Amino acid sequence: MLKDHMFEFYFDQMNELVFLAEGKNQHLYYKKMNKAAAKLVRCQGEAGMRLESVLPERVVYHSLYPY
């Protein structure tokens, strides 16, 4: 439990954009994003959405592939 709390704390304190994602069926699905990423995207979206539908075009989404 403490590990989870510590992870959440540091995850949200990072200035870098951080997405936790899961790969399946040749696509990335986001599980969670930190505050910096949510600010850029300007929405939380629903966890489980395809990352390409969450990230704005100005973010280089294709650099995450060859998924």
HTML snippet that shows the backbone in 3Dmol.js (N, CA, C, O; Angstrom):
<script src="https://3Dmol.org/build/3Dmol-min.js"></script>
<div id="view" style="width:600px;height:400px;position:relative"></div>
<script>
const pdb = `
ATOM      1  N   MET A   1       0.818  -1.191   0.000  1.00  0.00           N
ATOM      2  CA  MET A   1       0.000   0.000   0.000  1.00  0.00           C
ATOM      3  C   MET A   1       0.867   1.261   0.000  1.00  0.00           C
ATOM      4  O   MET A   1       0.595   2.196  -0.753  1.00  0.00           O
ATOM      5  N   LEU A   2       1.898   1.294   0.831  1.00  0.00           N
ATOM      6  CA  LEU A   2       2.784   2.450   0.889  1.00  0.00           C
ATOM      7  C   LEU A   2       3.514   2.629  -0.437  1.00  0.00           C
ATOM      8  O   LEU A   2       3.705   3.756  -0.893  1.00  0.00           O
ATOM      9  N   LYS A   3       3.922   1.526  -1.058  1.00  0.00           N
ATOM     10  CA  LYS A   3       4.587   1.612  -2.359  1.00  0.00           C
ATOM     11  C   LYS A   3       3.678   2.274  -3.384  1.00  0.00           C
ATOM     12  O   LYS A   3       4.125   3.126  -4.152  1.00  0.00           O
ATOM     13  N   ASP A   4       2.415   1.890  -3.402  1.00  0.00           N
ATOM     14  CA  ASP A   4       1.456   2.485  -4.339  1.00  0.00           C
ATOM     15  C   ASP A   4       1.307   3.976  -4.094  1.00  0.00           C
ATOM     16  O   ASP A   4       1.260   4.768  -5.036  1.00  0.00           O
ATOM     17  N   HIS A   5       1.233   4.352  -2.831  1.00  0.00           N
ATOM     18  CA  HIS A   5       1.085   5.763  -2.477  1.00  0.00           C
ATOM     19  C   HIS A   5       2.325   6.549  -2.908  1.00  0.00           C
ATOM     20  O   HIS A   5       2.198   7.646  -3.450  1.00  0.00           O
ATOM     21  N   MET A   6       3.493   6.013  -2.678  1.00  0.00           N
ATOM     22  CA  MET A   6       4.743   6.670  -3.069  1.00  0.00           C
ATOM     23  C   MET A   6       4.827   6.797  -4.584  1.00  0.00           C
ATOM     24  O   MET A   6       5.233   7.838  -5.100  1.00  0.00           O
ATOM     25  N   PHE A   7       4.444   5.742  -5.299  1.00  0.00           N
ATOM     26  CA  PHE A   7       4.458   5.784  -6.758  1.00  0.00           C
ATOM     27  C   PHE A   7       3.544   6.905  -7.252  1.00  0.00           C
ATOM     28  O   PHE A   7       3.936   7.699  -8.107  1.00  0.00           O
ATOM     29  N   GLU A   8       2.331   6.966  -6.712  1.00  0.00           N
ATOM     30  CA  GLU A   8       1.368   7.999  -7.119  1.00  0.00           C
ATOM     31  C   GLU A   8       1.937   9.397  -6.869  1.00  0.00           C
ATOM     32  O   GLU A   8       1.808  10.286  -7.711  1.00  0.00           O
ATOM     33  N   PHE A   9       2.554   9.580  -5.727  1.00  0.00           N
ATOM     34  CA  PHE A   9       3.121  10.878  -5.384  1.00  0.00           C
ATOM     35  C   PHE A   9       4.184  11.289  -6.400  1.00  0.00           C
ATOM     36  O   PHE A   9       4.109  12.384  -6.959  1.00  0.00           O
ATOM     37  N   TYR A  10       5.159  10.436  -6.644  1.00  0.00           N
ATOM     38  CA  TYR A  10       6.242  10.771  -7.573  1.00  0.00           C
ATOM     39  C   TYR A  10       5.756  10.846  -9.012  1.00  0.00           C
ATOM     40  O   TYR A  10       6.233  11.681  -9.781  1.00  0.00           O
ATOM     41  N   PHE A  11       4.841  10.009  -9.377  1.00  0.00           N
ATOM     42  CA  PHE A  11       4.268  10.004 -10.720  1.00  0.00           C
ATOM     43  C   PHE A  11       3.650  11.368 -11.026  1.00  0.00           C
ATOM     44  O   PHE A  11       3.872  11.922 -12.103  1.00  0.00           O
ATOM     45  N   ASP A  12       2.890  11.901 -10.102  1.00  0.00           N
ATOM     46  CA  ASP A  12       2.231  13.183 -10.326  1.00  0.00           C
ATOM     47  C   ASP A  12       3.160  14.380 -10.163  1.00  0.00           C
ATOM     48  O   ASP A  12       2.831  15.466 -10.640  1.00  0.00           O
ATOM     49  N   GLN A  13       4.301  14.224  -9.510  1.00  0.00           N
ATOM     50  CA  GLN A  13       5.240  15.331  -9.323  1.00  0.00           C
ATOM     51  C   GLN A  13       6.170  15.524 -10.509  1.00  0.00           C
ATOM     52  O   GLN A  13       6.825  16.562 -10.602  1.00  0.00           O
ATOM     53  N   MET A  14       6.250  14.572 -11.408  1.00  0.00           N
ATOM     54  CA  MET A  14       7.161  14.661 -12.547  1.00  0.00           C
ATOM     55  C   MET A  14       6.721  15.771 -13.498  1.00  0.00           C
ATOM     56  O   MET A  14       5.534  15.918 -13.786  1.00  0.00           O
ATOM     57  N   ASN A  15       7.690  16.553 -13.985  1.00  0.00           N
ATOM     58  CA  ASN A  15       7.396  17.606 -14.952  1.00  0.00           C
ATOM     59  C   ASN A  15       7.261  17.056 -16.361  1.00  0.00           C
ATOM     60  O   ASN A  15       6.624  17.672 -17.216  1.00  0.00           O
ATOM     61  N   GLU A  16       7.859  15.901 -16.600  1.00  0.00           N
ATOM     62  CA  GLU A  16       7.781  15.280 -17.912  1.00  0.00           C
ATOM     63  C   GLU A  16       6.401  14.674 -18.119  1.00  0.00           C
ATOM     64  O   GLU A  16       5.705  14.339 -17.161  1.00  0.00           O
ATOM     65  N   LEU A  17       6.020  14.541 -19.375  1.00  0.00           N
ATOM     66  CA  LEU A  17       4.746  13.893 -19.698  1.00  0.00           C
ATOM     67  C   LEU A  17       4.921  12.399 -19.524  1.00  0.00           C
ATOM     68  O   LEU A  17       5.797  11.792 -20.139  1.00  0.00           O
ATOM     69  N   VAL A  18       4.090  11.810 -18.689  1.00  0.00           N
ATOM     70  CA  VAL A  18       4.198  10.376 -18.437  1.00  0.00           C
ATOM     71  C   VAL A  18       2.834   9.725 -18.648  1.00  0.00           C
ATOM     72  O   VAL A  18       1.833  10.120 -18.050  1.00  0.00           O
ATOM     73  N   PHE A  19       2.828   8.731 -19.506  1.00  0.00           N
ATOM     74  CA  PHE A  19       1.638   7.929 -19.742  1.00  0.00           C
ATOM     75  C   PHE A  19       1.969   6.498 -19.377  1.00  0.00           C
ATOM     76  O   PHE A  19       2.997   5.977 -19.810  1.00  0.00           O
ATOM     77  N   LEU A  20       1.144   5.865 -18.609  1.00  0.00           N
ATOM     78  CA  LEU A  20       1.271   4.432 -18.401  1.00  0.00           C
ATOM     79  C   LEU A  20       0.360   3.816 -19.449  1.00  0.00           C
ATOM     80  O   LEU A  20      -0.831   4.119 -19.513  1.00  0.00           O
ATOM     81  N   ALA A  21       0.929   2.957 -20.260  1.00  0.00           N
ATOM     82  CA  ALA A  21       0.166   2.394 -21.366  1.00  0.00           C
ATOM     83  C   ALA A  21       0.353   0.892 -21.422  1.00  0.00           C
ATOM     84  O   ALA A  21       1.311   0.338 -20.882  1.00  0.00           O
ATOM     85  N   GLU A  22      -0.574   0.260 -22.080  1.00  0.00           N
ATOM     86  CA  GLU A  22      -0.554  -1.184 -22.258  1.00  0.00           C
ATOM     87  C   GLU A  22      -0.696  -1.457 -23.747  1.00  0.00           C
ATOM     88  O   GLU A  22      -1.548  -0.870 -24.414  1.00  0.00           O
ATOM     89  N   GLY A  23       0.129  -2.338 -24.262  1.00  0.00           N
ATOM     90  CA  GLY A  23       0.036  -2.691 -25.668  1.00  0.00           C
ATOM     91  C   GLY A  23      -0.799  -3.936 -25.872  1.00  0.00           C
ATOM     92  O   GLY A  23      -0.594  -4.961 -25.221  1.00  0.00           O
ATOM     93  N   LYS A  24      -1.752  -3.827 -26.796  1.00  0.00           N
ATOM     94  CA  LYS A  24      -2.507  -5.004 -27.203  1.00  0.00           C
ATOM     95  C   LYS A  24      -3.110  -4.753 -28.580  1.00  0.00           C
ATOM     96  O   LYS A  24      -3.499  -3.634 -28.913  1.00  0.00           O
ATOM     97  N   ASN A  25      -3.175  -5.793 -29.351  1.00  0.00           N
ATOM     98  CA  ASN A  25      -3.717  -5.730 -30.709  1.00  0.00           C
ATOM     99  C   ASN A  25      -3.060  -4.643 -31.550  1.00  0.00           C
ATOM    100  O   ASN A  25      -3.737  -3.948 -32.308  1.00  0.00           O
ATOM    101  N   GLN A  26      -1.751  -4.496 -31.421  1.00  0.00           N
ATOM    102  CA  GLN A  26      -0.961  -3.546 -32.190  1.00  0.00           C
ATOM    103  C   GLN A  26      -1.316  -2.081 -31.908  1.00  0.00           C
ATOM    104  O   GLN A  26      -1.056  -1.213 -32.741  1.00  0.00           O
ATOM    105  N   HIS A  27      -1.899  -1.806 -30.753  1.00  0.00           N
ATOM    106  CA  HIS A  27      -2.215  -0.443 -30.340  1.00  0.00           C
ATOM    107  C   HIS A  27      -1.798  -0.262 -28.885  1.00  0.00           C
ATOM    108  O   HIS A  27      -1.671  -1.226 -28.130  1.00  0.00           O
ATOM    109  N   LEU A  28      -1.590   0.996 -28.514  1.00  0.00           N
ATOM    110  CA  LEU A  28      -1.295   1.324 -27.122  1.00  0.00           C
ATOM    111  C   LEU A  28      -2.543   1.921 -26.490  1.00  0.00           C
ATOM    112  O   LEU A  28      -3.177   2.810 -27.058  1.00  0.00           O
ATOM    113  N   TYR A  29      -2.883   1.425 -25.315  1.00  0.00           N
ATOM    114  CA  TYR A  29      -4.036   1.902 -24.568  1.00  0.00           C
ATOM    115  C   TYR A  29      -3.540   2.505 -23.271  1.00  0.00           C
ATOM    116  O   TYR A  29      -2.786   1.871 -22.533  1.00  0.00           O
ATOM    117  N   TYR A  30      -3.963   3.735 -22.991  1.00  0.00           N
ATOM    118  CA  TYR A  30      -3.431   4.364 -21.793  1.00  0.00           C
ATOM    119  C   TYR A  30      -4.201   3.920 -20.562  1.00  0.00           C
ATOM    120  O   TYR A  30      -5.424   3.773 -20.570  1.00  0.00           O
ATOM    121  N   LYS A  31      -3.435   3.715 -19.514  1.00  0.00           N
ATOM    122  CA  LYS A  31      -3.997   3.305 -18.229  1.00  0.00           C
ATOM    123  C   LYS A  31      -4.102   4.512 -17.299  1.00  0.00           C
ATOM    124  O   LYS A  31      -5.040   4.628 -16.510  1.00  0.00           O
ATOM    125  N   LYS A  32      -3.115   5.409 -17.408  1.00  0.00           N
ATOM    126  CA  LYS A  32      -3.060   6.557 -16.503  1.00  0.00           C
ATOM    127  C   LYS A  32      -2.092   7.572 -17.084  1.00  0.00           C
ATOM    128  O   LYS A  32      -1.159   7.205 -17.799  1.00  0.00           O
ATOM    129  N   MET A  33      -2.310   8.857 -16.779  1.00  0.00           N
ATOM    130  CA  MET A  33      -1.361   9.898 -17.155  1.00  0.00           C
ATOM    131  C   MET A  33      -1.099  10.779 -15.946  1.00  0.00           C
ATOM    132  O   MET A  33      -1.948  10.915 -15.065  1.00  0.00           O
ATOM    133  N   ASN A  34       0.090  11.378 -15.912  1.00  0.00           N
ATOM    134  CA  ASN A  34       0.393  12.249 -14.778  1.00  0.00           C
ATOM    135  C   ASN A  34      -0.191  13.639 -15.021  1.00  0.00           C
ATOM    136  O   ASN A  34      -0.771  13.896 -16.076  1.00  0.00           O
ATOM    137  N   LYS A  35      -0.038  14.528 -14.052  1.00  0.00           N
ATOM    138  CA  LYS A  35      -0.638  15.862 -14.131  1.00  0.00           C
ATOM    139  C   LYS A  35      -0.096  16.667 -15.300  1.00  0.00           C
ATOM    140  O   LYS A  35      -0.850  17.391 -15.950  1.00  0.00           O
ATOM    141  N   ALA A  36       1.208  16.553 -15.583  1.00  0.00           N
ATOM    142  CA  ALA A  36       1.797  17.288 -16.702  1.00  0.00           C
ATOM    143  C   ALA A  36       1.179  16.840 -18.024  1.00  0.00           C
ATOM    144  O   ALA A  36       0.890  17.672 -18.884  1.00  0.00           O
ATOM    145  N   ALA A  37       0.979  15.558 -18.189  1.00  0.00           N
ATOM    146  CA  ALA A  37       0.363  15.041 -19.417  1.00  0.00           C
ATOM    147  C   ALA A  37      -1.097  15.460 -19.508  1.00  0.00           C
ATOM    148  O   ALA A  37      -1.571  15.825 -20.584  1.00  0.00           O
ATOM    149  N   ALA A  38      -1.810  15.411 -18.396  1.00  0.00           N
ATOM    150  CA  ALA A  38      -3.221  15.806 -18.388  1.00  0.00           C
ATOM    151  C   ALA A  38      -3.369  17.284 -18.745  1.00  0.00           C
ATOM    152  O   ALA A  38      -4.337  17.675 -19.398  1.00  0.00           O
ATOM    153  N   LYS A  39      -2.413  18.097 -18.318  1.00  0.00           N
ATOM    154  CA  LYS A  39      -2.447  19.523 -18.637  1.00  0.00           C
ATOM    155  C   LYS A  39      -2.266  19.732 -20.140  1.00  0.00           C
ATOM    156  O   LYS A  39      -2.948  20.565 -20.736  1.00  0.00           O
ATOM    157  N   LEU A  40      -1.361  18.988 -20.747  1.00  0.00           N
ATOM    158  CA  LEU A  40      -1.138  19.103 -22.188  1.00  0.00           C
ATOM    159  C   LEU A  40      -2.361  18.631 -22.966  1.00  0.00           C
ATOM    160  O   LEU A  40      -2.806  19.294 -23.903  1.00  0.00           O
ATOM    161  N   VAL A  41      -2.888  17.510 -22.579  1.00  0.00           N
ATOM    162  CA  VAL A  41      -4.020  16.913 -23.282  1.00  0.00           C
ATOM    163  C   VAL A  41      -5.303  17.672 -22.953  1.00  0.00           C
ATOM    164  O   VAL A  41      -6.245  17.678 -23.745  1.00  0.00           O
ATOM    165  N   ARG A  42      -5.339  18.308 -21.790  1.00  0.00           N
ATOM    166  CA  ARG A  42      -6.472  19.101 -21.300  1.00  0.00           C
ATOM    167  C   ARG A  42      -7.716  18.272 -21.028  1.00  0.00           C
ATOM    168  O   ARG A  42      -8.837  18.780 -21.059  1.00  0.00           O
ATOM    169  N   CYS A  43      -7.508  17.026 -20.770  1.00  0.00           N
ATOM    170  CA  CYS A  43      -8.614  16.179 -20.325  1.00  0.00           C
ATOM    171  C   CYS A  43      -8.013  14.908 -19.766  1.00  0.00           C
ATOM    172  O   CYS A  43      -6.896  14.538 -20.128  1.00  0.00           O
ATOM    173  N   GLN A  44      -8.712  14.258 -18.919  1.00  0.00           N
ATOM    174  CA  GLN A  44      -8.244  12.991 -18.399  1.00  0.00           C
ATOM    175  C   GLN A  44      -8.619  11.866 -19.345  1.00  0.00           C
ATOM    176  O   GLN A  44      -7.907  10.866 -19.438  1.00  0.00           O
ATOM    177  N   GLY A  45      -9.732  12.023 -20.049  1.00  0.00           N
ATOM    178  CA  GLY A  45     -10.179  10.937 -20.900  1.00  0.00           C
ATOM    179  C   GLY A  45     -10.518   9.732 -20.057  1.00  0.00           C
ATOM    180  O   GLY A  45     -10.370   9.754 -18.835  1.00  0.00           O
ATOM    181  N   GLU A  46     -10.950   8.731 -20.678  1.00  0.00           N
ATOM    182  CA  GLU A  46     -11.266   7.496 -19.977  1.00  0.00           C
ATOM    183  C   GLU A  46     -10.076   6.556 -20.066  1.00  0.00           C
ATOM    184  O   GLU A  46      -9.562   6.306 -21.156  1.00  0.00           O
ATOM    185  N   ALA A  47      -9.644   6.045 -18.952  1.00  0.00           N
ATOM    186  CA  ALA A  47      -8.582   5.047 -18.973  1.00  0.00           C
ATOM    187  C   ALA A  47      -9.043   3.913 -19.857  1.00  0.00           C
ATOM    188  O   ALA A  47     -10.200   3.495 -19.803  1.00  0.00           O
ATOM    189  N   GLY A  48      -8.136   3.421 -20.667  1.00  0.00           N
ATOM    190  CA  GLY A  48      -8.477   2.356 -21.594  1.00  0.00           C
ATOM    191  C   GLY A  48      -8.641   2.844 -23.015  1.00  0.00           C
ATOM    192  O   GLY A  48      -8.800   2.035 -23.929  1.00  0.00           O
ATOM    193  N   MET A  49      -8.606   4.171 -23.227  1.00  0.00           N
ATOM    194  CA  MET A  49      -8.703   4.707 -24.579  1.00  0.00           C
ATOM    195  C   MET A  49      -7.390   4.468 -25.313  1.00  0.00           C
ATOM    196  O   MET A  49      -6.332   4.360 -24.694  1.00  0.00           O
ATOM    197  N   ARG A  50      -7.470   4.387 -26.638  1.00  0.00           N
ATOM    198  CA  ARG A  50      -6.239   4.267 -27.414  1.00  0.00           C
ATOM    199  C   ARG A  50      -5.431   5.543 -27.252  1.00  0.00           C
ATOM    200  O   ARG A  50      -5.978   6.645 -27.289  1.00  0.00           O
ATOM    201  N   LEU A  51      -4.137   5.387 -27.073  1.00  0.00           N
ATOM    202  CA  LEU A  51      -3.268   6.527 -26.838  1.00  0.00           C
ATOM    203  C   LEU A  51      -3.333   7.514 -27.997  1.00  0.00           C
ATOM    204  O   LEU A  51      -3.254   8.724 -27.782  1.00  0.00           O
ATOM    205  N   GLU A  52      -3.475   7.025 -29.201  1.00  0.00           N
ATOM    206  CA  GLU A  52      -3.528   7.916 -30.362  1.00  0.00           C
ATOM    207  C   GLU A  52      -4.768   8.818 -30.346  1.00  0.00           C
ATOM    208  O   GLU A  52      -4.751   9.889 -30.952  1.00  0.00           O
ATOM    209  N   SER A  53      -5.818   8.413 -29.679  1.00  0.00           N
ATOM    210  CA  SER A  53      -6.996   9.269 -29.600  1.00  0.00           C
ATOM    211  C   SER A  53      -6.909  10.256 -28.444  1.00  0.00           C
ATOM    212  O   SER A  53      -7.697  11.199 -28.373  1.00  0.00           O
ATOM    213  N   VAL A  54      -5.961  10.047 -27.541  1.00  0.00           N
ATOM    214  CA  VAL A  54      -5.789  10.921 -26.389  1.00  0.00           C
ATOM    215  C   VAL A  54      -4.738  11.992 -26.659  1.00  0.00           C
ATOM    216  O   VAL A  54      -4.900  13.137 -26.239  1.00  0.00           O
ATOM    217  N   LEU A  55      -3.660  11.631 -27.358  1.00  0.00           N
ATOM    218  CA  LEU A  55      -2.563  12.564 -27.594  1.00  0.00           C
ATOM    219  C   LEU A  55      -2.898  13.530 -28.717  1.00  0.00           C
ATOM    220  O   LEU A  55      -3.445  13.117 -29.740  1.00  0.00           O
ATOM    221  N   PRO A  56      -2.578  14.822 -28.547  1.00  0.00           N
ATOM    222  CA  PRO A  56      -2.768  15.771 -29.637  1.00  0.00           C
ATOM    223  C   PRO A  56      -1.744  15.510 -30.738  1.00  0.00           C
ATOM    224  O   PRO A  56      -0.694  14.918 -30.489  1.00  0.00           O
ATOM    225  N   GLU A  57      -2.056  15.952 -31.950  1.00  0.00           N
ATOM    226  CA  GLU A  57      -1.164  15.692 -33.080  1.00  0.00           C
ATOM    227  C   GLU A  57       0.220  16.287 -32.885  1.00  0.00           C
ATOM    228  O   GLU A  57       1.202  15.749 -33.396  1.00  0.00           O
ATOM    229  N   ARG A  58       0.311  17.402 -32.144  1.00  0.00           N
ATOM    230  CA  ARG A  58       1.629  18.030 -31.975  1.00  0.00           C
ATOM    231  C   ARG A  58       2.575  17.174 -31.139  1.00  0.00           C
ATOM    232  O   ARG A  58       3.786  17.395 -31.154  1.00  0.00           O
ATOM    233  N   VAL A  59       2.040  16.211 -30.417  1.00  0.00           N
ATOM    234  CA  VAL A  59       2.879  15.266 -29.690  1.00  0.00           C
ATOM    235  C   VAL A  59       3.252  14.172 -30.678  1.00  0.00           C
ATOM    236  O   VAL A  59       2.390  13.650 -31.385  1.00  0.00           O
ATOM    237  N   VAL A  60       4.489  13.834 -30.726  1.00  0.00           N
ATOM    238  CA  VAL A  60       4.950  12.876 -31.736  1.00  0.00           C
ATOM    239  C   VAL A  60       4.541  11.469 -31.333  1.00  0.00           C
ATOM    240  O   VAL A  60       5.331  10.702 -30.782  1.00  0.00           O
ATOM    241  N   TYR A  61       3.306  11.157 -31.619  1.00  0.00           N
ATOM    242  CA  TYR A  61       2.758   9.852 -31.251  1.00  0.00           C
ATOM    243  C   TYR A  61       3.468   8.720 -31.985  1.00  0.00           C
ATOM    244  O   TYR A  61       3.728   7.671 -31.395  1.00  0.00           O
ATOM    245  N   HIS A  62       3.780   8.914 -33.239  1.00  0.00           N
ATOM    246  CA  HIS A  62       4.357   7.835 -34.040  1.00  0.00           C
ATOM    247  C   HIS A  62       5.746   7.422 -33.556  1.00  0.00           C
ATOM    248  O   HIS A  62       6.243   6.363 -33.938  1.00  0.00           O
ATOM    249  N   SER A  63       6.371   8.242 -32.727  1.00  0.00           N
ATOM    250  CA  SER A  63       7.668   7.827 -32.180  1.00  0.00           C
ATOM    251  C   SER A  63       7.500   6.702 -31.174  1.00  0.00           C
ATOM    252  O   SER A  63       8.480   6.050 -30.813  1.00  0.00           O
ATOM    253  N   LEU A  64       6.270   6.460 -30.710  1.00  0.00           N
ATOM    254  CA  LEU A  64       6.013   5.373 -29.781  1.00  0.00           C
ATOM    255  C   LEU A  64       5.904   4.026 -30.484  1.00  0.00           C
ATOM    256  O   LEU A  64       5.957   2.970 -29.853  1.00  0.00           O
ATOM    257  N   TYR A  65       5.755   4.085 -31.769  1.00  0.00           N
ATOM    258  CA  TYR A  65       5.552   2.844 -32.515  1.00  0.00           C
ATOM    259  C   TYR A  65       6.882   2.322 -32.983  1.00  0.00           C
ATOM    260  O   TYR A  65       7.818   3.110 -33.122  1.00  0.00           O
ATOM    261  N   PRO A  66       7.013   1.110 -33.221  1.00  0.00           N
ATOM    262  CA  PRO A  66       6.373   0.186 -34.159  1.00  0.00           C
ATOM    263  C   PRO A  66       5.260  -0.639 -33.585  1.00  0.00           C
ATOM    264  O   PRO A  66       5.047  -1.740 -34.093  1.00  0.00           O
ATOM    265  N   TYR A  67       4.535  -0.230 -32.591  1.00  0.00           N
ATOM    266  CA  TYR A  67       3.420  -1.011 -32.091  1.00  0.00           C
ATOM    267  C   TYR A  67       2.496  -1.224 -33.207  1.00  0.00           C
ATOM    268  O   TYR A  67       1.460  -1.867 -33.037  1.00  0.00           O
TER     269      TYR A  67
END
`;
const viewer = $3Dmol.createViewer("view");
viewer.addModel(pdb, "pdb");
viewer.setStyle({}, {cartoon: {color: "spectrum"}});
viewer.zoomTo();
viewer.render();
</script>
